[in-house]
Amino acid sequence: MLTKTKKANAIKKTRIHDTDTGSPEAQVSILTKKIEELSSHLKKNNKDNHSRRGLLQMVADRRKHLKYLKNSDEKRYKTLNNSQLRNSMI
């Protein structure tokens, strides 16, 4: 489960302004952290199909946010893609 501090740190890295919580960048960073935590849970509990379904929904939601960001503002998409997503995949 994503704690308040982890969520705040994820938002702090990608926010546009001080009170930003709903921008696509912030949403993608939150979803990325949730996906990382749920992936580690599923590595330990590989028969947990209900959580696996939730993981797939989060991945699809993140993909939709990234697609929206790419279509609306390519520059913001590239900065987000270079900075955060590449680091989380390593």
VOMI-440017 format. One record per residue (C-alpha): x, y, z. Coordinates in steps of 0.001 Angstrom, whole numbers. Example, Ala and Ser with C-alpha at 12.3 -4.5 7.8 and 13.67 -1.06 7.14 Angstrom:
2
<r east="12300" north="-4500" up="7800"/>
<r east="13670" north="-1060" up="7140"/>
//
This chain:
90
<r east="0" north="0" up="0"/>
<r east="1260" north="3439" up="-911"/>
<r east="1820" north="5581" up="2186"/>
<r east="1216" north="9321" up="2335"/>
<r east="4918" north="10129" up="2381"/>
<r east="5709" north="7934" up="-630"/>
<r east="2812" north="9459" up="-2537"/>
<r east="3886" north="12989" up="-1591"/>
<r east="7463" north="12287" up="-2700"/>
<r east="6264" north="10893" up="-6026"/>
<r east="4132" north="13985" up="-6636"/>
<r east="6901" north="16339" up="-5518"/>
<r east="9247" north="15053" up="-8232"/>
<r east="6827" north="15649" up="-11117"/>
<r east="4451" north="18400" up="-10053"/>
<r east="3963" north="21508" up="-12157"/>
<r east="3034" north="23885" up="-9308"/>
<r east="2873" north="23704" up="-5516"/>
<r east="-661" north="22366" up="-5162"/>
<r east="-524" north="20031" up="-8149"/>
<r east="-2050" north="16596" up="-7600"/>
<r east="-4143" north="16034" up="-10715"/>
<r east="-1849" north="16725" up="-13630"/>
<r east="-1042" north="13757" up="-15878"/>
<r east="2565" north="13815" up="-14681"/>
<r east="1519" north="13523" up="-11042"/>
<r east="-1005" north="10793" up="-11829"/>
<r east="1577" north="8797" up="-13779"/>
<r east="4108" north="9053" up="-10957"/>
<r east="1538" north="7876" up="-8395"/>
<r east="501" north="4975" up="-10603"/>
<r east="4127" north="4033" up="-11209"/>
<r east="4803" north="3796" up="-7474"/>
<r east="1634" north="1734" up="-6955"/>
<r east="2608" north="-574" up="-9812"/>
<r east="6087" north="-1083" up="-8360"/>
<r east="4695" north="-2020" up="-4950"/>
<r east="2047" north="-4320" up="-6365"/>
<r east="4595" north="-6012" up="-8624"/>
<r east="6797" north="-6838" up="-5652"/>
<r east="3729" north="-8202" up="-3832"/>
<r east="2852" north="-10413" up="-6779"/>
<r east="6384" north="-11800" up="-6955"/>
<r east="5897" north="-13157" up="-3441"/>
<r east="2229" north="-14128" up="-3881"/>
<r east="1996" north="-15379" up="-7434"/>
<r east="-1475" north="-16900" up="-7020"/>
<r east="-3114" north="-13624" up="-5998"/>
<r east="-5213" north="-13146" up="-9115"/>
<r east="-7383" north="-10384" up="-7693"/>
<r east="-4360" north="-8169" up="-7139"/>
<r east="-3037" north="-9103" up="-10577"/>
<r east="-6240" north="-7761" up="-12105"/>
<r east="-5783" north="-4516" up="-10202"/>
<r east="-2204" north="-4309" up="-11460"/>
<r east="-3341" north="-4705" up="-15054"/>
<r east="-5937" north="-1976" up="-14566"/>
<r east="-3312" north="382" up="-13158"/>
<r east="-958" north="-319" up="-16060"/>
<r east="-3759" north="401" up="-18526"/>
<r east="-4664" north="3599" up="-16681"/>
<r east="-1039" north="4760" up="-16692"/>
<r east="-825" north="4018" up="-20394"/>
<r east="-3932" north="6150" up="-21015"/>
<r east="-2452" north="9055" up="-19058"/>
<r east="808" north="8787" up="-21005"/>
<r east="-1038" north="8651" up="-24318"/>
<r east="-3045" north="11737" up="-23373"/>
<r east="105" north="13584" up="-22344"/>
<r east="1912" north="12588" up="-25532"/>
<r east="-950" north="13826" up="-27710"/>
<r east="-1510" north="17071" up="-25810"/>
<r east="2046" north="18185" up="-24952"/>
<r east="4978" north="16277" up="-26433"/>
<r east="7596" north="18255" up="-24491"/>
<r east="6120" north="17415" up="-21073"/>
<r east="5766" north="13783" up="-22164"/>
<r east="9431" north="13536" up="-23129"/>
<r east="10660" north="15082" up="-19875"/>
<r east="8472" north="12724" up="-17850"/>
<r east="9431" north="9748" up="-19961"/>
<r east="13149" north="10451" up="-19694"/>
<r east="13243" north="11321" up="-16013"/>
<r east="10858" north="9047" up="-14194"/>
<r east="9751" north="6084" up="-16230"/>
<r east="13213" north="5045" up="-17330"/>
<r east="14470" north="5155" up="-13731"/>
<r east="11597" north="3000" up="-12488"/>
<r east="12162" north="343" up="-15139"/>
<r east="15795" north="-241" up="-14089"/>
//
